[in-house]
């Protein structure tokens, strides 16, 4: 009896698939929660080194490395207000070995950018809120020799357009915090965008710009060292670690409340059990004395918001910032 060529081809194909089946099953098992992490993990930080996101990502990566015995590597991918790094992270393999450390900027971006090739609410799996710090108004005291917030406000109103403020980029919380301040204080200050909070802060310290509406996390060490002068936090409560720094509410601007928060995501499609393992390890290090002390030192609280609760928080922030963007008129192509 003769065997047809198509039948032989089908038999060979079946044999090949059966041969490949064990390695495929092994590859899938390698991303299971019980084995994670079996190799180094990359945390994409969408801003240059020295900014607020980086300032929290590095101690977090060090703590995870210490606890899990595998290297957690920071990969800084700055550009376009943090959206370049977010786009790259969204397209990464969903295997638990690429994570994304984003921030409030990524809840603002959908309202200020006409086109984004990722969706922060649907292209990522929310792992947890890492930290939350109030924005702080910081100045270069040589360029703006004012004694306090009251004198600062008087100087701005007396000289509209004379002063400028740096931000981490168009569409970031630094930018929107500045625009919100201008609206509520009825002042005019020129916006100068940078590619991240780190470069912006360096130019503020060097006297190239006048002021910044920065997250306290990245400004804290410079405030303590006297390199920049802090005037107020954009909050109705004083920041941990900075008990002498007045709030905007105390200074007559109770509606000026802006917090910079940072969170951890995984690309969409990351196995549920791996996500749960990462959440458990994140909770462990965030509650460790080591990170609690570091967070408190830069004026941050340690949140307790994970998984779906973090996802709902992000969705609420997207909606809130859309209203601020609409009121300010900020829009980018």
N, C-alpha and C positions, 0 to 999 in steps of 0.2 A: 504494500500500500504506500503510495507516494504522499509525502507531507508537503503542503503548499508553502511557498516562500513567506507569505504574510503570517501563516501560523508559526513558522520558525521565528520570525521577527518578534511576534507577540510573546513567545516563550522566553526569548533572550531578554526582552524588556522586563518581563515579570521576574526573571532571575536576578537582573540588575537591581531592581527595586528592593527585592528581598535581601540582597547583599548590603544595600545602603541602609536598610531599616535600623539595625543596631546602632550605627554611628549617629543617625538622626535622633534616635531616642536619647542617646547619651548627651548630644548637644542640647536638647531641650532640658534634660535633667540638670545640666550645668548651671542653668539660670534659676533653679529652684531655691526657695528660701533657706532650706537647710544647708545649702552649699554657698550661698551668697555671703560675703564676696570671696570668690576664688581667685581674683586677680585685681589689679589696681582699678580704682573708680575715679572717673573724671567729673569734677564739678565745674560746669561752664558758668563763669561770672561775666556778664555782658557789659562790663565797664573796666577801664584800666586799673592797674594796681594803685592803691592809695585812697580810693574812694570808700564810701560807706558800705556798699555791698561787699567789697573786698575785705574791709575791716572786720566784718562778721564772718565771712566765708573762711578765712584762713584759720582763726582759732577753732571754728567748727570742724574743718578738715583735719586739723591736728588732733582734736579730741577723738574723732571717729577712727583715725589711723591708730591711735594709742589703744582704743578699746577693741578694735576688730583685727588688728595685726596685719592689715592690708593698707597700702598707700592710697590716700585720697588726694588727688592732684587738682590744683586750681588751674583752670585754663581761661585766662582773661581774653575775651573777644569783644572789645569795645566798638562803638559806632552807632550813629543814628538813635541817640537816646536810649540805648540798651536793646533796640529791636534787632540789630544784626545778630547778636549772641543768642537772643531768644529764637530767632529763625533757625539758626544752626542747631540749637538744642532740640527743637521740635522735630527735626529730621534725623536725629540720632537713632541708633538701634535701640528698641525698647526692651533692653535686657537687664536693666538695673546697674549698668556700668557707666552710664552717662546721666548725670543729674543736672538740674538747672537751678541756680540760685538767683532768683529774680527779686523784684522790689515793687513798691508802690508805683514806680514809673510804668510798669507793665499793665497796670489798671488804668493809667492815664492815656497811654498810647492809642487805644482804639478810637478815642475821641479827637485826637490831634493829628493823626496821620490818615490821609485819605485812603491809602492802601497799605495793608500789612499782609504778608504771606503766611501768617500763622494766627491762631486764635488762642489767647491765653486761657480761655475758659473751656475750650474743647480739644485742643491739641496737646494738652498736658494732663497728667494725673496729679492732683494736689497731694503733697505729702504732709507739710506742716508749716506753720508760721514760726519763723526762727527768732525774730526780735522786733521790737517796735520802739522807736525813739521820736521825740518831738523835733520839729524843725527849730533851728536857732538862727537868730539874726546876728551875723558876725561882720565886723568891719576891720579895715586896716586903719589903725589909730593914727598913723602918720598922715594918711590921705584925708581922714575924717576925724580931726581932733575934738570930738564931742565927749562930754562927761558922762552922759547917760541917754536913755531912750527918748526922754522928753526933748533934750537938746538936739538929738538926731532927727527927730520928727520935724522940729522947727527949722532945722537946716535944709531938709528936703523940700519943705513947703516954700521956703524963701528962695530956693534955687532950682526950680523945675528944669529937668533935663541936664543939669550939671554933673550929676553922679551916675555911676553905672553899677550893675550887679552881675556877677558871674554865675553860671549854672552848669550842671553836669551835661547839658545838652537841651536842644529844643524838645519840648514835650515831657521833660522830666519833672519830678516833684519840686526840684529847686526852681525851675522856670515858673511853674504854676503857683508856687508859694509866693514868688516875687510879684506875679501878676495879681494875685489875690490881695497881697499887701497894698499894692498900688490902688486897687479899687476901693479897699476899705479905709485907707488913710488919705485918699484923694491927693496922691503925690505922683510925680512922673520920674521914673528912673530908667535908664537905657539898659536893655538886656544884652549880655554878651555870652553866647553859648560856647561851651567847651566839649571835648570828647571825654567826659567823665568828671566826677567830683575831685579826683586827685589832681589833675592838671589845673582845674579851676582854683583849688585851694592854694596850690603852689604859687600861682600868679597873684592871688590875694595877699599871701604872706610876703611876696616880693614887691608888692606895691604897684602892680600893673593894673589892678582893678580896685574899686572902692569897698565893695561889700558882697555878701553872699547870704542867701537863705538856704542854709545847709542842714543836712541831717546831723543831729548832735553826735552820732556815732563816729563820723569822720572828722568832725571839728574838735572833739573833746580834748585830745592830746595837745592840740595847738592852742586851745583856750588856756589849758592848765600851764603851758609853757610860756604864755604871754605873747605868742606870735600873732594871734588875732584877738580882738576884743569882742566879747559876747555882750549883747544888750538885752535880749529877751528870748524866751522860748515860746513857740507858737502853741500854747497849751493853757488849760485852766488849772493845771497842777504843776508844781515845781518838779524838775527832773531828778531822779535818783543820782546821787553823786555830785549834784550842783545845787545845793540848798540855798545859796545866796543869789542865784540867777532868777530875776523876776519873770513872771508869766505875762503874756500879752493881755490876759484878762485883768490882771492887777494894774496894768498900765493903760487901761481904758479901751482895749480892743478885744472884748470877750468873744467875738465871732471869729477871730483869727486863730483857728486851730488847725494845724497841719502836722501830721505824723508821718515819718518815713518808716515803713515796715519792710521786712525782708522775709522771703519764704523759699521753700524748697519744693521743686516739682520733679517728676519723671516724665519722659516722653509717653504719649498715648500708646497703649498696647503693652506697657510693662506688666508682667504677670502680677495678679492680685496678691499672691502670697509673698512675692518679693517686695512689693510696695508696703505691705503690712510689716515685713521685717525691717525695712528702712525706717518706717515710722517709729517702730519700737526702739531702734537704735538712736534715732534722733531725739526721742523723748528722754532716753537715758542720759545722753550727753548734755542736753539742755538743762536737765535738773541736777547735773553734777555741780559740786561746789566750785570746781575749776571754772566752768563757764558762767555760773551765776555771778561770781566775783568780777569776771571780765565784763560781762554785760552791765552790771551795776556801775562799774567804773566809767563807762561811756554814756551813762544816763539812760540805759535801756531797761525795759521790763522784759521778763521771760514769759512769753505767752503760753497758753495751754490750748492750742487750736490745731487740730490735725484732721487729715482726710476730708470727708464731706463738709465738715464744719469750716475748714480752711477754704474749700471751694466756694461755699456760700458767702464767706467773708470777702473773697476776691470779687465775686459777682456784685455784691453790694458796693464795693469800692469803685468798680467800673461805672456803675450808675451814678454814684456821688460825684466822681470827677467829671463825668460828662456834663453835669450841671455847672460845675466850676468853669470848664472849658467854654461852654456856651456863654456864660456871663462875661468871661474875659475876652472872648473873640479870638483866642489863640487857635490857629489852624495851620497845618503843614502839609505839603504835597509829598 
